[in-house]
Amino acid sequence: MVSFHRACTVAAAAAVLLACFIPGRALAATPSADLATYVYANAAGDDPTTAAVGADALFEVYVYNYGPDAVAAHVAITVTGASITAVSAEDFDIGAACSVTTATTATCTTDSLPGDGETSTIDLHTTATVAGTIAATADVSSTATDPDPSDNSGNAQITAVVPPPTSLTATTSYDTDSGIGFTLDIDAHLTFTGSGDDVDYSEIDISYRFAGSSTWQDGGTTYTDDTGHAMVSMGQLASGDLDVRLVHPGTAQAAGVTTTVHVVAPATTLSATVAPTAVNRLGSVKVRAALSLTGSGKPIAGSLLTLERRPTGASAWHTVTTDYTDAKGALSLSDSPSQPSDYRFVHASEIGAGASVSSVVSVAISPSLHETLSPAIEPPGYHSVLSAQEAPRVAGGTADLQQLKAGKWVTIHRKSVPATGLVSWTIQAPKKGVFSYRVAVQPGLNYVAKVGKTLVLKVTTQGLGSRSAYTFLQVYNGHPMRWNPCRAIGYKVDPRLGPTGSLAMVKETLRRIHIASGLSFHYEGRTKSHAVWGVIRHQPAPLIISWVTPKNSNGLFGYGNEVGYGGATESTYRDGRDVIEQGGVILLDKSDPRTRGIAPGFGAGVTWGQLLMHELGHAMGLNHTNGKWQIMQPILEPLPAAMYGAGDLHGLHLLGRSQGCLP
């Protein structure tokens, strides 16, 4: 028979040890521990074995494990003569499971109390209600084998006594030489009640709360000196109105005592000024503040001030900015109001300086005016438009048009300013001369009056430049080609593609030509026809003025920069004279990119009036000239106003009634 138990022999053990199975029972080693417990008195004060009745009496329990193994341990604590108020451990090993079980018992447990002499400390807080002995006993136990259990228990005692009563007084003052702001100094004095002897080198705990708050905040701890005094300094707090609580917690030698000091920050005076008191919109103003102690007038340096602003007439204030006063208690801040505004400074209560609000100072806004007079030079009988744009736009005010008469400004018309802020007047020029105008506005609503600049209007029949700056389209037998001035020239207009006011601009141009030449014109209505050059045909009127597109211009408006053509379309020779029978003007329509920069009217810049005067000058017989300020220059250039120059006027004069009738 084969025995399976013999499969693992001694000889084969080295080779088959891991494959062998030897029946039997495994035995675990028993952990070893050498525990010890010591209890020490550690009451506050000079004598750690004495505590005041009602004060904290502290015991410290030390647990040692001198054995080699970490073991589970249980510490049972019993107190007599006092109640346990708290128990805690300073390390994780025991502190994880400390608890007060009754008023006089507590326990701490751990699953792993380190060995090799490691120490775990337990703090045991007790309080006695009557004088006597407080005894604390601590016993440590474990499931481990302890070769010497004789030191597993420890105890200590503290004597609870009734300490002599104390008094705590406090006086306050301010350190006004601290440089920035103020410091509140509190002189606390701790003495024995009755004898008045000083309680030296004793703890004073500080807390404070602001006025209106119920929450006390920690202010730190200080100690009395050898005279029983402790100096408490407080500064840079959120408010100068507060309660300060001083607490001596008490020892066996001196009973605890509490006193509260109510602090009210000294009154301050805050003033404000602003300059200038009226500015243009978004103009800069300086708002200045001065902060001082009421009564003494001492400047307060380093205090935070808030500059507030509101629209004049409003009730809600808004913060502009904040900053600190300088060494003289002064602060200067800049602002740029966009509307009439009120300003004030606000100082919140702080240590040594109470809350204060300055008086209100106000800034008015002088509106800005942008005025134009167009045209600024014109012939008699025409009109100019004077416009003034007010900013900001404030409806409800008035605007006066004033004229300088005999050295004095006289209001000749008044208007209410609309919500757009734009007012305008049409000034008719009945006679020649130089006239001065200006606009004066009174916006109201806390805006100040504004007088605008002087605008000069010149009404004249004389033009600028050289009188000889002219040429004629054609000269025959020494005479220029011209219309018969003794017969009214009928004309028709096709304004459909022209700018707004096209017909009125044509009529004004012909009126100016009449003034310069004496030629007469008769309006015969509208037409859908336009002038054609190079083809003899009968026109619907002797003179036609039309706006056309490049497509129907018979090729005149190609891809160049031309915007108008004018001249005679038919002339005849009679008695040695070249007489214009028909003429015309065609202008490029207003929607073409080449004409989009041309302004309506006869004002400054490049205008439709200027273009009409140029092309109708051709239709009257004038040619181009290079003379400065002349309408008949070949290129449209910006002018102060659309006015015929001196050469233009003289050329028209030589084409008109002064040269006599033609057959």
Buried (B, 14 or more C-beta within 10 A) or exposed (E): EEEEEEEBEEEEEEEEEEEEEEEEEEEEEEBBBBBBBBBBBBBBBEBBBBBBBBBBBBBBBBBBBBBEBBBBBBBBBBBEBBBBBBBBBEBEBBBEBBEBEEEBBBBBBBEEBBBEEBBBBBBBBBBBEEEBEBBBBBBBBBEBBBEEBEBBBBBBBBBBBEBBEBBBEBEBEBBBEBEBBBBBBBEBBBBBBEEEEBBBEBBBBBBBBBBEEEEEEEBEEBEBEEEBBBEBEBBEBEBBBBBBBBBBBBBBBBBBBEBEBEBEBBEBBBBBBBEEEBBBBBBEBEBBBBBBBEEEEBBBBBBBBBBBBBBBEEEEBEEBEBEEBEEEBBBEBEBEBEBBBBBBBBBBBBBBBBBBBBEBBBBBBBBBBEBBBBBBBBBBBBBBBBBBBBBBBBBEBBBBBBBBEEEEBEEEEEBEBEEEBBBBBEBEBEEEEEBEBBBBBBBBBBBBBBBBEEBEBBBBEBBBBBBEBBBBBBEBEEBBBBBBBEEEBBBBBBBEBBBEBBBEBBBBBBBBBBBBBBBBBEBBEBBEBBBBEEEEEEBBBBBBBBBBEBEEBBEBBEEEEEBBBBBBBBBEEEEEBBBBBBBBBBBBBBEBEBBEEBBBBBBBBBBBBBBBBBBBBBBBBBBBBEBEBBBBBEEBEEBBBBBBBBBBBBBBBBBBBEBEEBE
